[in-house]
Amino acid sequence: VSDEEDSGDEEEHEDETNNVLLRYLFRSVLERDHGHTNTNEALLVHLRHSGVLRTARVEEAMRAVPRGAFLPESVQHAAYADRPLRLPEFGFNISAPHMYAMCLETLDLQPGHSFLDIGSGTGHFTAIAGYLVGRSGVSHGLDLREDIVDFAGENVRRLCAAGGTPTLDLDHVQFSVRNCFLADPEQRTYDRIHVGACCPNSMLSSLLSLLRPCGVLVTPYADELIKVCVDAKGQVSSQSAITAVRYGDLLVPSPHEMQAARVAVERKRSSEVVVPACSFREDFAGMVNSARFSDIVLYFPEEGNVAATEPKSATAELSKKEKAEEPQKGREIRAHSFVLQVRSPHFAAMLGAGMCEHTSHRVPVTVVSHDIMLQFVSYLYGGTVTINEDNAVGLLQAADYYDVERLKKMSEQVLATLINVENAAHILGLAQHCNASQLKAVALEFAISHYAEVVCTPEFRELDKDLLIEVTTEACKHLASTSFSPTSVRARASSSSSSSSSSSSSSSSSSSSSSS
């Protein structure tokens, strides 16, 4: 029996040793494969190469608001490692930087957005979001404990006071102690919401009630990180999984606590006169594709083929989507002629000049797909639209055709951030086709700076003759200016002088030798 016990002890000891070795190997692999970096810049390079950091705006925000500024001293040594960190001082974990980048890219935060960060922790994600929404926006962080909220607020103040380039102004970033499921005394709603803990199945509708029309929620749900979008009427329009995750659950208050919070809010409201927020934008946005008061129909002719007339898209991914974005036969968009005329000079000329569309109350759409046109019309009514690599090409074409200058520049701005060697010629051709002067200038500059690579792409050879001549001419000028700059001339003169001296010396030696 004793031998068996000794044998069992040895096996347990061996198992424990193996576990220690496995943990060590796992940690080593984790640090190797998940960006064990020492600086914020190295971390951003890692995130960019791994594909989770896709846009220049998010990269700029994560550079301006570094992770190390939001961590206690105990974990500063791992501030820029791409892995979660345990904060023993507060009793919670913070997510890995690649999760932050993924969520920020998915949320697509724009200047002026109102943003809520549930489970704001050290305040890092809330501050990055504050940088993206700008002074015209709002970034609110919620957490359950006073000490955590104080720590987050102090981190933001310290970062702003430290200065740097660019100078940070994050006064609009605020933190509050409150459970997200308890009634908000100010009854605020948000364009974008990020949740740092898993939402229980029964509480998803509570989070969605905090969204404004056309809002986006990103939250862990079950064992997935999901994105939920609502339409102009506040109804769920899409729900999609982003990646598999494992988070702790949000703390759900008891029914008694939720009832008490509702009563407190109602009592507060009964003691004051509350002026509701202006709903002009939401009211107009709700009229998009609605039969209410509509007097005109945008329709898609059965024989139309948008894909055949559109220039190639900005990225390879967009190229695949073009085939799926041909007009859907029989689909229509209901609209209001006075709105179209006020917002678009093209529609004003068409509908206000007694043309056949004015009398038939039907306008054919042949330049873009149904989905793009619906987003374009939504912009005309509400003044906002989320532009990304999936719709930037189509919205640029619609804005150019219907003469909506601001939307055109917004689309140009997004496409300018997507330029690379593979698509530079595509975007240059698109800019030429859509009279997008600023985008063309950016694409042309990129093509000139990377001429040797861009000229080898098949798309470059598909450019029209005038544009080919323009690019090649500008590239030659660029080459000439760099080849014959004062610095290069001096360097060549110096080299030539050295060569002459050397040749002269050699000649002298030869002569001397011959004389001898």
C-alpha positions in Angstrom: 0.0 0.0 0.0 2.9 2.3 0.9 4.5 1.7 -2.5 1.3 2.5 -4.2 1.0 5.7 -2.3 4.6 6.7 -3.1 3.9 5.9 -6.7 0.8 8.1 -6.7 2.7 11.0 -5.1 5.4 10.7 -7.8 2.7 10.8 -10.5 1.0 13.8 -9.0 4.4 15.6 -8.7 5.2 14.7 -12.4 1.7 16.0 -13.5 2.3 19.3 -11.6 5.7 19.7 -13.2 4.2 19.1 -16.6 1.5 21.6 -15.9 4.1 24.2 -15.0 6.0 23.5 -18.2 2.8 23.7 -20.2 1.9 27.0 -18.6 5.3 28.4 -19.3 5.2 27.3 -23.0 1.7 28.7 -23.4 2.8 32.0 -21.9 5.8 32.1 -24.2 3.7 31.4 -27.3 1.2 33.9 -26.1 3.8 36.6 -25.8 5.4 35.7 -29.1 2.2 35.4 -31.2 0.1 38.1 -29.5 2.4 41.1 -29.8 4.6 41.1 -26.7 5.8 44.7 -27.5 7.4 47.4 -25.3 6.0 50.5 -27.0 2.7 51.8 -28.2 4.0 52.3 -31.7 5.2 48.6 -31.9 1.8 47.5 -30.6 0.1 49.5 -33.4 2.4 47.9 -36.0 1.4 44.5 -34.7 -2.3 45.3 -34.7 -2.0 46.6 -38.2 -0.2 43.6 -39.5 -2.6 41.2 -37.8 -5.5 42.9 -39.7 -7.6 44.1 -36.8 -6.5 47.7 -37.1 -7.8 48.8 -40.5 -8.5 52.5 -40.6 -6.2 55.5 -40.2 -8.6 57.2 -37.8 -8.7 54.4 -35.3 -4.9 54.0 -35.5 -4.5 57.7 -34.9 -6.8 57.6 -31.8 -5.0 54.6 -30.3 -1.7 56.4 -30.9 -2.9 59.6 -29.2 -4.5 57.7 -26.3 -1.9 55.0 -25.3 -2.8 52.0 -23.1 0.0 52.7 -20.7 -1.6 55.9 -19.5 -4.6 54.0 -18.1 -2.9 51.2 -16.2 -1.7 51.0 -12.5 2.0 50.6 -11.8 1.7 46.9 -11.1 1.1 46.0 -14.8 3.0 48.8 -16.5 5.6 46.2 -17.6 3.0 44.6 -19.9 1.2 47.8 -20.9 1.8 47.2 -24.7 1.5 43.4 -24.8 -1.5 42.4 -26.9 -3.2 40.3 -24.2 -5.7 40.8 -21.4 -4.4 42.0 -18.1 -5.6 41.3 -14.6 -5.8 44.3 -12.3 -5.7 43.0 -8.7 -6.1 46.4 -7.3 -9.6 46.6 -8.7 -10.5 42.9 -9.1 -11.2 42.9 -12.9 -9.5 42.2 -16.2 -9.0 44.6 -19.1 -9.3 43.3 -22.6 -6.4 42.8 -25.0 -5.7 45.8 -27.4 -6.7 43.7 -30.4 -10.2 43.5 -28.9 -10.3 47.3 -28.5 -9.2 47.8 -32.1 -11.8 45.3 -33.4 -14.7 46.9 -31.4 -13.6 50.5 -32.4 -13.5 49.5 -36.1 -16.9 47.8 -35.8 -18.5 50.8 -34.0 -17.3 53.2 -36.7 -17.4 56.2 -34.3 -17.8 59.6 -36.2 -17.4 63.2 -35.0 -20.6 64.3 -33.3 -21.7 60.8 -32.2 -23.0 60.2 -28.7 -21.2 57.2 -27.2 -21.8 55.0 -24.1 -19.1 52.7 -22.7 -20.7 50.2 -20.2 -18.1 48.8 -17.9 -15.6 51.5 -18.6 -13.0 50.2 -16.1 -9.7 52.2 -16.4 -11.3 54.6 -18.9 -9.1 53.6 -21.9 -11.8 52.6 -24.3 -14.0 55.6 -23.3 -11.1 58.0 -23.9 -10.2 56.6 -27.3 -13.9 56.9 -28.3 -13.9 60.4 -27.0 -11.0 61.2 -29.3 -13.0 59.8 -32.3 -16.3 61.6 -31.6 -14.5 64.9 -30.9 -15.7 67.9 -29.0 -19.0 67.9 -30.9 -19.7 64.4 -29.5 -20.3 62.8 -26.2 -18.4 59.9 -24.6 -19.8 58.5 -21.3 -18.3 55.7 -19.2 -20.4 53.7 -16.7 -19.0 51.5 -13.9 -20.2 50.2 -10.6 -17.7 51.5 -8.1 -16.6 55.0 -7.1 -12.9 54.1 -6.9 -12.9 52.7 -10.4 -14.6 55.8 -11.9 -12.3 58.1 -10.0 -9.2 56.2 -11.3 -10.6 56.5 -14.9 -11.3 60.2 -14.6 -7.8 60.8 -13.2 -6.2 58.9 -16.0 -7.9 61.1 -18.6 -7.0 64.3 -16.8 -3.3 63.2 -16.4 -3.0 62.3 -20.0 -4.4 65.6 -21.2 -2.2 67.5 -18.8 0.9 65.7 -20.1 0.6 67.5 -23.4 2.0 66.0 -26.6 1.2 66.1 -30.3 -1.7 66.4 -31.0 -2.8 68.3 -27.9 -5.7 66.3 -26.3 -9.0 67.9 -25.4 -11.1 65.2 -23.7 -13.3 67.4 -21.5 -16.4 65.8 -23.1 -15.3 62.4 -21.7 -17.3 61.7 -18.5 -17.6 58.8 -16.0 -20.5 57.9 -13.8 -21.3 55.3 -11.1 -24.5 53.5 -12.2 -25.7 50.1 -13.2 -26.6 50.3 -16.9 -29.9 48.4 -16.2 -31.1 51.1 -13.7 -33.1 54.0 -15.0 -31.1 57.0 -16.1 -32.3 60.2 -14.4 -31.5 62.1 -17.6 -33.0 59.4 -19.9 -30.1 59.7 -22.4 -29.8 57.7 -25.6 -26.7 57.1 -27.7 -25.6 56.6 -31.3 -23.1 53.9 -30.4 -22.8 51.6 -27.3 -19.9 49.4 -26.3 -20.2 46.8 -23.5 -17.2 45.4 -21.7 -19.0 42.4 -20.1 -21.3 39.7 -21.3 -25.0 40.7 -21.6 -27.4 38.2 -20.2 -29.9 36.7 -22.6 -32.9 38.4 -21.0 -31.3 41.9 -20.9 -30.3 42.5 -24.5 -33.6 44.5 -25.1 -32.7 46.8 -22.2 -29.4 47.7 -23.9 -31.1 48.2 -27.2 -33.6 50.7 -25.6 -30.6 53.0 -25.0 -29.8 53.3 -28.7 -30.9 56.2 -30.9 -32.4 55.5 -34.4 -29.8 54.1 -36.7 -27.6 53.2 -33.7 -25.1 50.4 -33.2 -24.5 48.2 -30.2 -21.4 46.0 -29.8 -21.5 43.6 -26.8 -20.4 40.1 -25.7 -23.5 37.9 -25.8 -23.4 34.2 -24.9 -20.0 33.1 -26.3 -19.8 35.7 -29.1 -19.1 39.3 -29.6 -22.0 40.6 -31.6 -23.0 43.8 -33.5 -26.6 44.8 -33.4 -27.9 47.7 -35.6 -31.3 49.4 -35.4 -33.0 51.3 -38.2 -34.5 54.8 -38.3 -37.6 53.5 -36.4 -35.5 51.9 -33.6 -36.2 48.4 -34.7 -33.4 45.8 -35.0 -32.3 45.7 -38.6 -29.4 43.3 -38.3 -27.5 41.2 -35.8 -24.2 39.6 -36.6 -21.4 37.7 -34.8 -17.9 39.3 -34.9 -15.8 36.7 -33.1 -15.9 34.1 -30.3 -15.2 35.5 -26.9 -15.4 34.8 -23.2 -16.3 37.6 -20.8 -17.8 37.8 -17.3 -21.5 38.7 -17.0 -22.9 42.1 -16.4 -24.3 42.5 -13.0 -28.1 42.5 -13.2 -29.9 44.4 -10.3 -32.8 42.8 -8.5 -36.3 43.6 -9.5 -36.7 45.7 -6.3 -33.6 47.8 -7.2 -34.8 48.4 -10.7 -38.3 49.4 -9.5 -36.8 51.8 -6.9 -34.6 53.4 -9.5 -37.7 53.9 -11.8 -39.6 55.5 -9.0 -36.8 57.8 -8.1 -36.5 59.0 -11.7 -40.3 59.5 -11.9 -40.3 61.5 -8.7 -37.4 63.7 -9.9 -39.2 64.3 -13.2 -42.5 65.2 -11.4 -40.7 68.0 -9.5 -39.4 69.8 -12.6 -40.4 70.9 -16.1 -38.5 68.8 -18.6 -38.1 70.0 -22.2 -37.5 67.0 -24.5 -34.7 67.0 -27.0 -35.4 68.2 -30.5 -36.4 65.2 -32.6 -36.4 67.0 -35.9 -33.6 64.8 -37.4 -35.2 61.5 -36.1 -38.6 62.6 -37.4 -37.3 63.2 -40.8 -35.2 60.1 -40.8 -38.3 58.1 -40.0 -39.9 59.3 -43.2 -37.4 57.5 -45.4 -39.1 54.9 -47.6 -42.3 55.5 -45.8 -45.7 55.8 -47.6 -46.7 58.6 -45.3 -47.1 61.8 -47.3 -44.7 60.4 -50.0 -45.4 61.7 -53.5 -42.6 60.2 -55.6 -41.1 56.7 -56.1 -37.5 55.9 -57.0 -37.5 52.7 -58.9 -34.9 50.4 -60.5 -35.5 49.4 -64.1 -35.6 45.7 -64.8 -33.0 45.9 -67.6 -30.5 48.1 -65.6 -27.1 46.9 -64.7 -25.3 49.1 -62.3 -22.3 46.8 -62.0 -21.6 47.2 -65.8 -21.4 51.0 -65.6 -19.7 51.5 -62.3 -15.9 51.8 -62.1 -14.1 49.2 -60.1 -14.3 49.5 -56.4 -11.7 50.7 -53.9 -10.7 47.3 -52.5 -10.7 43.6 -53.5 -13.4 43.1 -50.9 -15.6 45.7 -52.5 -15.0 44.2 -55.9 -16.8 41.0 -54.7 -19.7 43.0 -53.3 -20.3 44.9 -56.6 -21.7 41.8 -58.1 -24.2 41.4 -55.3 -25.2 45.1 -55.6 -26.9 45.1 -58.9 -30.3 46.7 -58.8 -32.9 44.4 -57.3 -35.7 44.2 -59.9 -39.0 45.5 -58.7 -37.7 47.1 -55.5 -38.7 50.8 -54.9 -37.9 53.6 -52.5 -40.7 56.0 -51.5 -39.7 59.6 -51.1 -41.0 63.2 -50.9 -40.2 65.5 -53.8 -39.8 68.6 -51.8 -37.1 67.0 -49.7 -35.2 65.7 -52.7 -35.4 69.1 -54.4 -34.2 71.0 -51.4 -31.3 68.7 -50.7 -30.2 67.9 -54.3 -29.7 70.3 -57.2 -30.1 67.4 -59.6 -33.5 66.5 -58.2 -34.4 70.2 -58.1 -33.7 70.5 -61.8 -35.5 67.3 -62.7 -38.6 67.7 -60.5 -39.1 71.4 -60.7 -38.8 71.9 -64.5 -41.9 70.0 -65.6 -40.0 67.0 -66.9 -41.7 63.6 -67.3 -40.6 62.5 -63.8 -42.5 65.4 -62.3 -45.7 64.4 -63.9 -45.3 60.6 -63.5 -44.1 60.8 -59.9 -41.6 58.0 -60.8 -37.8 58.4 -61.1 -35.6 55.7 -62.5 -32.3 54.9 -60.7 -29.6 53.4 -62.9 -26.3 54.6 -61.3 -26.2 52.7 -58.0 -27.8 49.8 -56.3 -31.0 49.8 -54.2 -29.1 49.5 -51.0 -26.7 52.3 -51.8 -29.6 54.5 -52.9 -31.5 53.9 -49.7 -28.4 55.0 -47.7 -28.1 58.1 -50.0 -31.7 59.0 -49.5 -31.4 58.5 -45.7 -28.5 61.0 -45.8 -30.7 63.5 -47.6 -33.3 63.2 -44.9 -31.2 62.9 -41.8 -27.8 64.5 -42.6 -25.8 61.5 -41.4 -24.6 58.2 -42.9 -22.0 55.7 -41.9 -19.4 55.5 -44.6 -16.9 52.6 -44.8 -15.1 50.5 -47.4 -18.3 48.6 -48.2 -20.3 51.7 -49.4 -17.9 54.5 -50.0 -17.6 53.9 -53.8 -21.4 53.7 -54.2 -22.1 56.8 -52.1 -19.4 58.8 -54.0 -21.1 57.9 -57.3 -24.5 58.8 -56.0 -23.3 62.1 -54.5 -21.6 63.0 -57.7 -24.5 62.1 -59.9 -27.1 63.8 -57.7 -24.8 66.8 -56.9 -24.6 66.5 -53.1 -21.3 68.1 -52.4 -20.9 67.4 -48.7 -21.6 63.7 -49.0 -19.2 63.6 -51.9 -16.4 65.0 -49.8 -17.2 62.7 -47.0 -16.9 59.7 -49.3 -13.7 61.0 -50.8 -12.2 61.4 -47.3 -12.9 57.7 -46.5 -11.6 56.4 -49.8 -8.4 58.4 -49.4 -7.6 56.4 -46.3 -8.1 53.1 -48.2 -5.5 53.8 -50.9 -2.7 51.2 -51.3 -0.5 49.8 -54.1 -3.2 47.3 -55.3 -6.1 49.8 -55.6 -4.4 53.1 -56.2 -5.2 52.9 -60.0 -8.8 51.9 -59.2 -9.3 54.9 -57.0 -7.6 57.2 -59.4 -9.9 56.1 -62.2 -12.9 56.4 -59.9 -11.9 59.9 -58.8 -11.5 61.0 -62.4 -14.9 59.4 -63.4 -16.7 61.2 -60.4 -14.9 64.5 -60.7 -13.6 64.0 -57.2 -10.7 66.5 -57.3 -9.4 66.1 -53.8 -9.5 62.3 -53.9 -7.8 62.4 -57.3 -5.0 64.6 -55.9 -4.4 62.1 -53.1 -4.5 59.1 -55.3 -2.2 60.7 -57.9 0.3 61.7 -55.2 0.3 58.1 -53.9 0.7 56.7 -57.4 3.6 59.0 -58.1 5.3 58.1 -54.8 4.9 54.4 -55.5 5.1 54.5 -59.3 7.4 51.5 -59.7 4.9 49.3 -57.9 1.6 50.8 -59.1 2.6 50.7 -62.8 2.9 46.9 -62.5 -0.7 46.4 -61.5 -3.2 45.2 -64.1 -5.5 48.0 -63.1 -3.0 50.7 -64.0 -3.0 49.5 -67.7 -6.8 49.8 -67.7 -6.7 53.6 -67.0 -7.8 55.8 -69.9 -5.1 57.3 -72.1 -5.3 60.8 -70.8 -5.0 59.7 -67.2 -2.1 57.4 -68.1 -0.3 60.3 -69.7 -1.0 62.5 -66.7 0.3 60.0 -64.1 3.4 59.2 -66.2 4.2 62.9 -66.8 3.8 63.7 -63.1 5.9 60.7 -62.1 8.7 61.9 -64.5 8.6 65.4 -63.0 8.8 63.8 -59.5 11.7 61.7 -60.5 13.5 64.6 -62.1 13.0 66.8 -59.1 14.4 64.2 -56.7 17.2 63.2 -59.1 18.4 66.7 -59.6 17.8 68.2 -56.2 20.6 70.4 -54.8 21.5 67.7 -52.3 21.8 65.0 -55.0 23.7 67.4 -57.3 26.2 68.2 -54.5 26.6 64.5 -53.8 27.3 63.7 -57.4 29.7 66.6 -57.8 31.5 65.4 -54.7 31.6 61.9 -56.1 32.8 63.1 -59.5 35.5 65.3 -57.8 36.7 62.3 -55.8 36.8 60.2 -59.0 38.7 62.8 -60.9 41.3 63.1 -58.0 41.7 59.4 -58.0 42.1 59.3 -61.7 44.6 62.2 -61.6 46.7 60.5 -58.9 46.7 57.3 -60.8 47.8 59.1 -63.9 50.7 60.8 -62.0 51.8 57.5 -60.6 51.9 56.0 -64.1 53.9 58.9 -65.5 56.4 58.7 -62.6 56.8 55.0 -63.1 57.3 55.5 -66.9 59.8 58.2 -66.2 61.7 55.9 -64.0 
